[in-house]
Amino acid sequence: VCEYGRQEGKFVEAADPLATTTTTTTTTTTTSGATTTTTTTTVESFEVNVQDPDDESSRAASTASDMNVTLPSVHSMSCDPEVKRFNKRCPETVTIKEWNGRIGNHYFQISQAIVFAVMCSTPIVQFPKLIYAPKRYQNQMGMLAIPRQVLLRGSRSDGQCMVPKACPVNFERINWYHGHCLKIPVWRHRQVMQKFLRPNLGQDLLRTEARAREAWEDEAMLTIHLRGEDVREKPLYQQNQPPCRMYDRILSDHSYKSVSVVKVGWTACDGFIRGLGKRMNVRVHASSIVEDFAMLMRARNLAVSFSSFAMSAAILSKEIQVMYRRRDAEWDSVMHSILNCALWPGVVMYEYNTTFVSYRHLPKPFKYVDEWLNAVPDENITGPFKCEYGSEIQPDI
């Protein structure tokens, strides 16, 4: 029996023939005397056994310091007696009522909801209808194919598990982006996203990610994501972007031979990137959302922006080895980031402090955040500070 699901790019044999539930609808339309019949099959549910071994848990890490590390399984979170809990029973179903923001946020929502469900031994997670509308900024076409519900087989269903104190007790009223469980190591989110989300990514994205590498996509290339489009209208997000000189520090601290930049629209560091192109080989990519996200997923060395788009790509990636990010950004209070210092084996992240400045109190003579991001001097950029498996989750910012 074969089921919907992917493992290292191949379809896998099912343990249970009821692993998916589908519905088929037939629509007949008549136009100018001609009759057209359209049949659509929709995957209504996707089942995963939380007690099955996790590929990422059993895989030995690729770096010498992480060799022979085996992560606890996803199932080990299920109603863990060591976790402090409220005196309120966990729900029978976890529901995301609506999608928040754009696709990176949607991936965050899915992971947050499933992490809570696994910790609660809740067997059903329900999702909103997918948004397949190319002209809408929330469009998920080609990026997400998750059904309306995921069934977590192997979870307890006796209703005896209580809500963890790290999680929202008012779970009925949150959207799982602004409200979510706190202090969850990113390696846990990585497990959940690889096990439950990755098999339900859009086929366009998976095909683009799996294409053969070109000669310039080598180990000596640094990929940089620059957040554009909306940051000029959202100074709270712009003030948290890495200063342009931080990329110079990364390049001087590490021996990269080329740079690949993924961006859409104007960014504060466009001038810096043009100047960088006079010193070394720089490629700038500004394509479709599918192409851009796949480029980030394929990156081995990635400097992430203050964006759930770039962070989701890194966590979903099977290629990532080294990450870089600005340390003194409002990752928790503004971004609700699931990326933190508690990484999974085989991956390291280097963080840089850059002297945080609010857009409401810019130092003179600067009037705009982009001016400040271009002017942050080298002496204000300190680090790097290394994060790896076993590192503590940093205090909330």
C-alpha positions as CSV (number, residue, x, y, z in Angstrom):
1,V,0.0,0.0,0.0
2,C,1.4,3.5,-0.9
3,E,0.3,6.7,0.8
4,Y,0.8,10.4,0.3
5,G,4.1,11.2,1.9
6,R,7.7,11.8,1.1
7,Q,11.0,10.5,2.6
8,E,14.2,11.8,1.0
9,G,12.3,12.6,-2.2
10,K,10.7,9.1,-2.6
11,F,7.3,7.9,-1.8
12,V,7.3,5.5,1.1
13,E,5.3,2.4,1.9
14,A,2.4,2.9,4.2
15,A,1.9,1.0,7.5
16,D,-1.8,1.7,7.4
17,P,-4.0,1.9,4.2
18,L,-6.1,4.5,5.9
19,A,-3.3,7.0,6.1
20,T,-5.1,9.6,4.0
21,T,-8.8,10.5,3.6
22,T,-9.9,12.1,0.3
23,T,-13.1,13.4,-1.1
24,T,-13.9,13.7,-4.8
25,T,-16.2,16.4,-6.2
26,T,-17.5,16.6,-9.7
27,T,-18.6,19.9,-11.2
28,T,-20.5,20.2,-14.5
29,T,-20.7,23.6,-16.3
30,T,-22.4,24.4,-19.6
31,T,-21.2,27.3,-21.7
32,S,-22.5,28.1,-25.2
33,G,-24.0,24.7,-25.6
34,A,-20.8,22.9,-24.5
35,T,-20.7,20.9,-21.3
36,T,-17.5,20.6,-19.3
37,T,-17.1,18.2,-16.3
38,T,-14.3,18.8,-13.8
39,T,-13.4,16.2,-11.2
40,T,-11.3,17.4,-8.2
41,T,-9.8,15.1,-5.5
42,T,-9.0,16.8,-2.2
43,V,-6.9,15.3,0.6
44,E,-9.1,15.9,3.7
45,S,-6.8,14.4,6.3
46,F,-3.2,13.3,6.7
47,E,-2.2,10.8,9.3
48,V,1.2,10.4,11.0
49,N,2.1,8.1,13.8
50,V,3.9,10.1,16.4
51,Q,5.5,7.0,17.8
52,D,7.3,6.1,14.5
53,P,11.1,6.8,14.5
54,D,12.0,10.3,13.3
55,D,14.5,10.5,10.5
56,E,16.1,13.5,12.0
57,S,16.2,12.0,15.5
58,S,18.1,8.9,14.5
59,R,20.4,10.5,12.0
60,A,24.0,11.0,13.2
61,A,25.2,14.6,12.9
62,S,27.6,15.6,10.2
63,T,30.0,17.6,12.4
64,A,32.7,15.9,14.6
65,S,31.4,17.6,17.8
66,D,27.9,16.3,17.3
67,M,28.8,12.7,16.2
68,N,26.7,10.0,17.8
69,V,24.1,12.5,19.1
70,T,20.6,11.1,19.0
71,L,17.7,13.4,19.7
72,P,14.7,12.4,21.8
73,S,11.8,11.4,19.6
74,V,8.8,13.6,18.9
75,H,6.7,11.2,20.9
76,S,8.8,11.9,24.0
77,M,7.0,15.2,24.3
78,S,3.6,13.5,24.5
79,C,2.1,14.2,27.9
80,D,5.6,14.3,29.4
81,P,5.3,13.9,33.2
82,E,8.4,16.1,33.7
83,V,6.7,19.1,32.2
84,K,4.9,21.5,34.6
85,R,1.2,21.9,33.8
86,F,-1.9,24.0,34.5
87,N,-4.9,22.5,36.1
88,K,-6.8,22.6,32.8
89,R,-7.3,19.6,30.5
90,C,-5.9,19.6,27.0
91,P,-8.3,20.0,24.1
92,E,-9.5,17.1,22.0
93,T,-8.7,19.1,18.9
94,V,-6.3,21.9,18.2
95,T,-7.5,24.4,15.6
96,I,-5.9,27.2,13.6
97,K,-8.9,29.4,12.8
98,E,-7.2,31.7,10.2
99,W,-3.9,32.2,8.6
100,N,-1.8,35.1,9.9
101,G,0.3,37.2,7.5
102,R,2.2,35.5,4.7
103,I,3.7,32.0,4.1
104,G,6.5,32.1,6.6
105,N,4.1,32.9,9.3
106,H,1.8,30.1,8.1
107,Y,4.7,27.6,8.6
108,F,5.3,29.0,12.1
109,Q,1.5,28.5,12.9
110,I,1.5,24.9,11.7
111,S,4.6,24.1,13.8
112,Q,3.4,25.9,16.9
113,A,0.0,24.2,16.8
114,I,1.4,20.7,16.3
115,V,4.0,21.1,19.0
116,F,1.2,22.0,21.4
117,A,-0.9,19.1,20.2
118,V,2.0,16.6,20.7
119,M,2.7,18.0,24.1
120,C,-0.9,17.6,25.0
121,S,-1.4,14.2,23.3
122,T,-4.2,15.8,21.3
123,P,-4.9,13.5,18.3
124,I,-6.3,16.1,15.8
125,V,-5.0,19.4,14.4
126,Q,-7.2,21.4,12.1
127,F,-6.2,24.1,9.6
128,P,-8.0,26.8,7.6
129,K,-8.8,26.4,4.0
130,L,-5.7,26.9,1.8
131,I,-5.4,30.2,-0.1
132,Y,-4.8,29.6,-3.7
133,A,-5.1,33.2,-5.0
134,P,-2.0,34.5,-6.9
135,K,-3.0,38.2,-6.5
136,R,-3.4,37.9,-2.7
137,Y,-0.3,38.5,-0.5
138,Q,-1.3,35.5,1.5
139,N,-1.1,33.2,-1.5
140,Q,0.0,29.6,-0.7
141,M,-0.1,28.2,-4.2
142,G,2.9,25.9,-4.9
143,M,4.1,26.4,-1.3
144,L,1.7,24.5,0.9
145,A,-0.7,21.5,0.3
146,I,-1.6,20.6,3.8
147,P,-5.1,19.1,4.2
148,R,-7.8,20.5,6.6
149,Q,-6.7,18.2,9.4
150,V,-3.7,16.2,10.5
151,L,-4.3,13.1,12.6
152,L,-1.7,12.2,15.1
153,R,-2.0,8.5,15.5
154,G,-0.3,7.1,18.6
155,S,-1.4,10.0,20.8
156,R,-3.2,9.3,24.1
157,S,-6.9,10.1,23.8
158,D,-8.0,9.5,27.4
159,G,-8.3,13.2,28.1
160,Q,-6.1,13.1,31.2
161,C,-3.3,15.3,29.9
162,M,-3.1,18.9,31.3
163,V,-2.0,22.1,29.4
164,P,1.7,22.7,29.8
165,K,2.6,25.9,31.6
166,A,4.9,26.9,28.7
167,C,1.8,27.0,26.5
168,P,-1.3,29.3,26.3
169,V,-4.1,28.3,28.6
170,N,-6.5,30.2,26.5
171,F,-5.8,28.0,23.5
172,E,-9.3,28.4,22.2
173,R,-8.8,32.1,21.3
174,I,-5.4,32.2,19.7
175,N,-4.1,32.0,16.1
176,W,-0.9,30.1,17.0
177,Y,1.3,32.9,15.7
178,H,0.9,35.6,18.3
179,G,-0.1,33.1,20.9
180,H,2.0,29.9,21.3
181,C,4.1,27.7,23.6
182,L,7.3,29.5,24.8
183,K,10.9,28.3,25.2
184,I,10.6,25.4,22.8
185,P,14.1,24.4,21.5
186,V,14.2,25.0,17.7
187,W,15.4,21.4,17.3
188,R,11.9,20.4,18.5
189,H,10.3,22.6,15.9
190,R,12.7,21.1,13.3
191,Q,11.5,17.6,14.2
192,V,7.8,18.6,13.9
193,M,8.3,20.5,10.6
194,Q,10.3,17.7,9.0
195,K,7.8,15.0,10.2
196,F,4.4,16.8,9.7
197,L,4.9,19.9,7.5
198,R,7.5,18.8,4.9
199,P,5.4,16.0,3.4
200,N,2.7,18.6,2.9
201,L,4.7,21.3,1.2
202,G,3.6,22.3,-2.3
203,Q,4.9,20.0,-5.1
204,D,6.2,23.0,-7.0
205,L,8.4,23.9,-4.1
206,L,9.6,20.3,-3.5
207,R,10.5,19.9,-7.2
208,T,12.4,23.2,-7.3
209,E,14.3,22.4,-4.2
210,A,15.3,18.9,-5.5
211,R,16.8,20.1,-8.8
212,A,20.4,19.4,-9.5
213,R,22.9,21.9,-8.2
214,E,24.8,24.2,-10.5
215,A,28.5,24.7,-10.4
216,W,28.3,28.1,-8.6
217,E,26.2,26.6,-5.7
218,D,29.2,25.4,-3.8
219,E,30.4,25.2,-0.2
220,A,32.2,28.5,-0.5
221,M,29.0,30.5,-1.2
222,L,27.2,32.6,1.4
223,T,23.4,33.1,0.8
224,I,21.9,36.3,2.2
225,H,18.2,37.0,2.5
226,L,17.2,40.6,2.5
227,R,13.7,41.4,3.5
228,G,12.1,43.9,1.1
229,E,8.6,44.8,0.0
230,D,6.9,45.7,3.2
231,V,9.7,47.0,5.5
232,R,9.5,50.6,4.5
233,E,5.9,50.6,5.7
234,K,6.7,48.6,8.8
235,P,9.6,50.4,10.6
236,L,9.2,48.0,13.6
237,Y,10.4,45.2,11.3
238,Q,12.9,47.4,9.5
239,Q,14.7,48.4,12.7
240,N,15.4,44.7,13.4
241,Q,17.0,44.0,10.1
242,P,20.8,43.3,10.1
243,P,22.9,46.4,9.5
244,C,24.7,46.3,6.1
245,R,28.1,46.2,7.7
246,M,27.2,43.0,9.5
247,Y,27.5,41.1,6.2
248,D,31.0,42.5,5.8
249,R,31.9,41.1,9.3
250,I,30.5,37.7,8.3
251,L,32.6,37.7,5.1
252,S,35.8,38.8,6.9
253,D,35.3,36.2,9.7
254,H,34.6,33.4,7.3
255,S,36.2,32.5,4.0
256,Y,33.4,32.7,1.5
257,K,34.3,33.2,-2.2
258,S,30.9,34.2,-3.5
259,V,27.5,35.6,-2.4
260,S,24.0,34.8,-3.5
261,V,21.4,37.4,-2.5
262,V,17.7,36.5,-2.3
263,K,15.3,39.5,-2.2
264,V,12.2,41.1,-3.5
265,G,11.9,44.8,-4.1
266,W,13.8,47.6,-2.4
267,T,16.0,47.0,0.7
268,A,18.1,49.2,2.8
269,C,21.3,47.3,1.8
270,D,20.9,47.4,-2.0
271,G,23.7,50.0,-2.3
272,F,26.0,47.9,-0.1
273,I,25.3,44.8,-2.3
274,R,26.1,46.7,-5.4
275,G,29.4,47.8,-3.9
276,L,30.1,44.2,-2.7
277,G,29.7,43.1,-6.3
278,K,32.7,45.2,-7.3
279,R,34.9,43.2,-4.8
280,M,33.6,39.6,-5.3
281,N,31.2,37.4,-7.3
282,V,27.6,38.4,-6.2
283,R,24.4,36.9,-7.7
284,V,21.1,38.6,-6.9
285,H,17.9,36.5,-7.2
286,A,14.5,38.1,-7.3
287,S,12.1,35.5,-8.7
288,S,8.9,33.8,-7.7
289,I,8.1,33.0,-4.1
290,V,8.6,29.3,-4.9
291,E,12.0,29.9,-6.5
292,D,13.2,32.3,-3.7
293,F,12.1,29.9,-0.9
294,A,13.7,26.9,-2.6
295,M,17.0,28.9,-3.0
296,L,17.0,29.5,0.8
297,M,16.2,25.9,1.5
298,R,19.1,24.8,-0.7
299,A,21.6,27.2,1.0
300,R,24.3,25.6,3.1
301,N,25.5,28.9,4.6
302,L,22.7,31.3,5.2
303,A,22.4,34.8,6.7
304,V,18.8,35.2,7.7
305,S,16.9,38.4,7.8
306,F,14.3,39.4,10.4
307,S,11.7,37.4,8.6
308,S,9.7,34.2,9.2
309,F,10.2,33.4,5.5
310,A,14.0,32.9,5.8
311,M,13.8,31.2,9.2
312,S,11.2,28.7,8.0
313,A,13.4,27.9,4.9
314,A,16.4,27.2,7.2
315,I,14.4,24.9,9.6
316,L,12.8,23.0,6.7
317,S,16.1,22.7,4.9
318,K,18.1,19.4,4.6
319,E,21.2,21.2,3.4
320,I,21.8,23.9,6.0
321,Q,25.1,23.8,7.8
322,V,25.8,27.3,9.1
323,M,23.5,30.2,9.9
324,Y,24.1,33.9,10.8
325,R,21.7,36.4,12.3
326,R,21.6,39.6,14.2
327,R,21.5,38.8,17.9
328,D,20.0,42.0,19.3
329,A,16.8,41.9,17.3
330,E,13.3,41.6,18.8
331,W,13.0,37.9,17.9
332,D,10.4,37.1,20.6
333,S,8.3,40.2,21.2
334,V,7.9,41.2,17.6
335,M,8.7,38.2,15.4
336,H,7.5,35.4,17.6
337,S,10.4,33.4,16.2
338,I,10.7,29.7,16.6
339,L,14.4,29.9,15.7
340,N,16.7,30.1,18.8
341,C,20.1,29.0,20.0
342,A,19.0,25.5,20.9
343,L,19.9,24.1,17.5
344,W,19.8,20.6,16.1
345,P,23.0,18.5,15.7
346,G,25.1,19.2,12.7
347,V,24.2,22.9,12.4
348,V,25.8,26.0,14.0
349,M,24.6,29.6,14.1
350,Y,26.7,32.7,14.6
351,E,25.0,35.8,16.1
352,Y,26.3,39.4,16.0
353,N,25.3,42.2,18.4
354,T,24.8,45.5,16.5
355,T,23.6,48.1,19.0
356,F,19.8,48.1,18.9
357,V,18.2,51.4,18.0
358,S,14.4,52.1,17.9
359,Y,13.0,53.8,14.9
360,R,11.3,56.2,17.3
361,H,14.6,57.4,18.8
362,L,17.1,57.3,15.9
363,P,20.4,59.1,16.7
364,K,21.1,62.4,14.9
365,P,21.4,63.2,12.0
366,F,19.4,60.1,10.9
367,K,15.7,60.5,10.0
368,Y,15.0,57.1,8.6
369,V,15.8,53.5,9.7
370,D,17.4,52.6,6.3
371,E,19.9,55.5,6.8
372,W,20.9,54.1,10.2
373,L,21.2,50.5,8.8
374,N,23.7,51.8,6.2
375,A,25.7,53.8,8.7
376,V,26.2,51.4,11.7
377,P,30.0,51.4,12.1
378,D,32.2,48.4,12.4
379,E,33.0,49.1,16.1
380,N,29.3,48.7,16.9
381,I,29.2,45.2,15.6
382,T,30.4,42.6,18.1
383,G,30.7,38.8,18.0
384,P,30.2,36.3,16.7
385,F,28.5,34.4,19.5
386,K,28.2,30.7,18.6
387,C,24.9,28.7,19.0
388,E,24.8,24.9,18.5
389,Y,23.1,21.8,19.8
390,G,23.2,22.0,23.6
391,S,23.2,25.8,23.7
392,E,20.7,27.5,26.1
393,I,17.7,29.3,24.6
394,Q,18.6,33.0,24.9
395,P,16.5,35.3,27.1
396,D,13.5,36.9,25.4
397,I,14.1,40.2,23.5
